[in-house]
Amino acid sequence: MTDVPEDTGPVKARPPKGAKTQLRVGRLVKAHGLKGALKLELYTDDPGGRFTPGATFTLQVPESSPWHGKPLTVREFRWMNGHPVAFFEGVDDRNAAEALVRAILWIDADATAEPSEPDAWYDHQLTGLDVVRDGVSVGRVIRVEHLPAQDLLIVKAGEREIMVPFVGAIVPEVDVDAGRVVVTPPAGLFEDLDDEPDEDAPHEDAPGEASADDGAGDDARES
């Protein structure tokens, strides 16, 4: 999942033509060097297209930040030792870069447009979908949560909210037109596992039953 927007409601609610939604495309994770560069955590499969010089982002920062309510414009984007690094207008030294660490970068996009990347969906497309396991509906997606490691589908199943990792091994199929996602969860994700018998525990025979060693074993030894 990449370029994921904020939750905008069930998938059946079609936004009006021209409506905008916010897409999260990156997070500033660490100052790099002394000239204001910042390492990026990317939430897009097209960093070269998103971070072109002149590209401008809305910042998610605390209200106390001097950058609150201000846009951030890319001056240069490059890869350094395999890491994405960007320089921004007005960020000319390490102190200025440190003030932006942990800021999240958002852009405006047409809420009616389809994601440009394969196997990518907006949150509003996923929210409200039925969750189907072995042909049976087991819940409904109520929101999407975005963590650094992976995205999670939060599924309402009865009175429970279940966090389903949004990875191909567990969510092999998303069919927005059919209004469903198919899941193949590991045991215990949607139901409590029964206590397994302890194979190392001593076995007690039921009253009136003889074990395999009783009697027959003695007869074998006597013969």
Phi, psi and omega per residue, in radians:
M1 nan 2.315 3.122
T2 -2.540 2.849 3.128
D3 0.897 0.904 -3.040
V4 -1.667 2.355 -3.096
P5 -1.612 3.100 3.043
E6 -1.206 2.784 3.133
D7 -1.130 2.165 -3.128
T8 -2.100 0.312 3.059
G9 1.852 3.118 -3.083
P10 -1.031 2.650 -3.083
V11 -1.117 -0.467 -3.101
K12 -1.211 -0.342 -3.133
A13 -1.444 1.796 -3.113
R14 -1.433 2.170 3.111
P15 -1.200 2.670 3.138
P16 -1.150 2.738 -3.140
K17 -1.007 2.319 3.141
G18 1.518 -0.076 3.140
A19 -1.127 2.594 -3.119
K20 -1.936 2.626 3.015
T21 -2.369 2.789 -3.120
Q22 -1.677 2.304 3.073
L23 -1.926 2.282 3.086
R24 -1.517 2.118 -3.051
V25 -2.026 -0.204 3.141
G26 -3.104 2.944 3.075
R27 -2.396 2.445 3.133
L28 -1.539 2.045 -2.942
V29 -1.885 -0.400 -3.051
K30 -2.893 2.416 3.011
A31 -1.200 2.507 -3.083
H32 -2.258 1.997 3.124
G33 1.326 -2.880 -3.027
L34 -1.902 -0.024 -3.018
K35 -1.869 0.333 3.036
G36 1.634 0.094 3.131
A37 -1.235 2.665 3.112
L38 -2.342 2.344 3.018
K39 -1.311 2.552 -3.067
L40 -1.999 2.532 2.827
E41 -1.790 2.061 -2.999
L42 -1.580 2.417 2.999
Y43 -2.063 0.531 3.137
T44 -2.473 2.588 3.064
D45 -1.557 0.023 -3.113
D46 -2.246 1.086 -3.101
P47 -1.097 -0.615 3.128
G48 -1.095 -0.591 3.117
G49 -1.405 -0.608 -3.099
R50 -1.346 -0.595 -3.016
F51 -1.895 0.681 3.054
T52 -1.236 2.622 3.081
P53 -0.938 2.290 -3.099
G54 1.694 -0.263 3.093
A55 -1.118 2.379 -3.058
T56 -2.087 2.411 -3.095
F57 -2.119 2.642 2.907
T58 -1.506 2.417 -3.070
L59 -1.778 2.381 2.952
Q60 -1.787 1.794 -3.122
V61 -2.415 2.835 3.081
P62 -1.061 2.679 3.134
E63 -1.076 -0.438 -3.135
S64 -1.343 -0.204 -3.106
S65 -1.250 2.452 3.058
P66 -1.116 -0.251 3.116
W67 -1.610 -0.018 -3.100
H68 -1.087 2.227 3.135
G69 1.423 0.038 -3.133
K70 -1.868 2.577 3.063
P71 -1.410 2.839 3.086
L72 -2.232 2.191 -3.037
T73 -1.987 2.335 -3.122
V74 -1.254 2.309 3.008
R75 -1.765 -0.669 -3.136
E76 -2.770 2.518 3.068
F77 -2.255 2.365 3.136
R78 -2.692 2.938 3.048
W79 -1.862 2.289 3.122
M80 -2.226 2.039 -3.124
N81 0.915 0.669 3.098
G82 1.442 0.042 -3.125
H83 -1.923 2.425 3.059
P84 -1.302 2.286 -3.094
V85 -2.327 2.435 -3.140
A86 -2.301 2.590 2.982
F87 -1.927 2.478 -3.074
F88 -2.212 2.666 3.099
E89 -1.077 2.339 3.100
G90 1.430 0.037 3.106
V91 -2.045 1.631 -2.928
D92 -1.937 -0.079 3.124
D93 -2.595 3.053 -3.058
R94 -1.135 -0.653 3.137
N95 -1.065 -0.752 3.114
A96 -1.126 -0.668 3.122
A97 -1.159 -0.700 -3.140
E98 -1.037 -0.556 -3.136
A99 -1.201 -0.254 -3.117
L100 -1.823 -0.064 -3.128
V101 -1.038 2.358 -3.115
R102 1.419 -0.007 3.069
A103 -1.193 2.486 3.098
I104 -1.829 2.404 -3.064
L105 -1.787 2.263 -3.129
W106 -2.209 2.650 3.009
I107 -2.274 2.762 3.034
D108 -1.467 2.500 3.081
A109 -2.566 2.791 3.117
D110 -1.235 2.066 -3.093
A111 -1.185 -0.315 -3.131
T112 -1.575 -0.150 -3.097
A113 -1.408 2.638 3.065
E114 -1.424 2.564 3.057
P115 -0.979 2.480 -3.081
S116 -1.444 -0.139 -3.071
E117 -1.886 2.553 -3.141
P118 -1.185 2.610 3.107
D119 0.943 0.706 3.075
A120 -2.296 2.431 -3.122
W121 -2.388 2.598 3.008
Y122 -1.332 2.706 3.128
D123 -1.001 -0.699 -3.087
H124 -1.189 -0.323 3.060
Q125 -1.365 -0.518 -3.087
L126 -1.546 -0.615 -3.097
T127 -1.141 2.244 -3.137
G128 1.719 -0.169 -3.140
L129 -1.255 2.503 3.011
D130 -1.202 2.526 3.091
V131 -1.861 2.067 -2.998
V132 -2.001 2.277 3.097
R133 -2.239 2.153 -3.127
D134 0.921 0.689 3.090
G135 1.407 0.027 -3.091
V136 -2.085 2.364 3.102
S137 -1.246 2.228 -3.123
V138 -2.033 0.020 3.133
G139 2.897 -2.880 -3.091
R140 -2.528 2.436 3.083
V141 -1.257 2.149 -3.140
I142 -1.856 -0.321 3.044
R143 -2.991 2.968 3.087
V144 -2.113 2.336 3.081
E145 -2.004 2.438 -3.059
H146 -1.964 1.981 3.107
L147 -1.902 2.793 -3.139
P148 -0.984 -0.656 -3.074
A149 -1.388 -0.699 -3.070
Q150 -2.910 2.950 3.048
D151 -1.586 2.684 3.105
L152 -2.175 2.367 2.917
L153 -1.567 2.182 3.079
I154 -1.657 1.994 -3.003
V155 -1.895 2.234 3.043
K156 -1.537 1.978 -3.139
A157 -2.166 1.754 -3.031
G158 1.155 -2.161 3.119
E159 -1.652 0.000 -3.052
R160 -1.771 2.625 2.951
E161 -1.926 2.120 -3.050
I162 -1.972 2.304 3.115
M163 -1.581 1.979 -3.099
V164 -1.888 2.013 3.095
P165 -1.006 2.247 -3.083
F166 -1.529 1.285 3.118
V167 -2.239 2.718 -3.030
G168 -1.056 -0.544 -3.113
A169 -1.194 -0.447 -3.098
I170 -1.879 -0.546 3.097
V171 -2.132 1.396 -3.042
P172 -1.319 -0.262 -3.052
E173 -2.518 2.295 2.992
V174 -2.155 2.095 -3.137
D175 -2.184 1.566 -3.086
V176 -1.108 -0.704 -3.123
D177 -1.087 -0.644 3.121
A178 -1.472 -0.150 3.094
G179 1.302 0.625 -3.093
R180 -2.634 2.756 2.892
V181 -2.152 2.484 3.113
V182 -1.766 2.320 3.138
V183 -2.105 2.571 3.018
T184 -2.243 1.245 -2.990
P185 -1.308 2.722 3.023
P186 -1.208 2.760 3.134
A187 -0.999 2.358 3.085
G188 1.683 -0.190 -3.127
L189 -1.280 -0.713 -3.127
F190 -1.822 -0.142 3.141
E191 -2.555 2.713 3.082
D192 -1.329 2.342 3.112
L193 -1.362 2.425 3.029
D194 -1.158 2.605 3.076
D195 -1.128 2.225 3.126
E196 -1.400 2.474 3.098
P197 -1.125 2.520 3.136
D198 -1.444 1.905 -3.069
E199 -1.180 -0.367 -3.121
D200 -1.512 -0.168 -3.116
A201 -1.264 2.541 3.103
P202 -1.094 2.438 -3.099
H203 -1.613 2.230 3.091
E204 -1.842 2.215 3.130
D205 -1.277 2.556 3.063
A206 -1.146 2.637 3.120
P207 -0.952 2.340 3.076
G208 1.494 -0.044 -3.137
E209 -1.880 2.501 3.100
A210 -1.804 2.538 3.104
S211 -1.371 2.978 -3.099
A212 -1.108 -0.370 -3.114
D213 -1.560 -0.270 -3.081
D214 -1.303 2.371 2.983
G215 1.285 -1.162 -3.063
A216 -1.082 -0.662 -3.141
G217 -1.169 -0.714 3.127
D218 -1.103 -0.738 -3.134
D219 -1.058 -0.686 -3.097
A220 -1.148 -0.693 3.141
R221 -1.199 -0.653 -3.124
E222 -1.210 -0.547 -3.141
S223 -1.317 nan nan
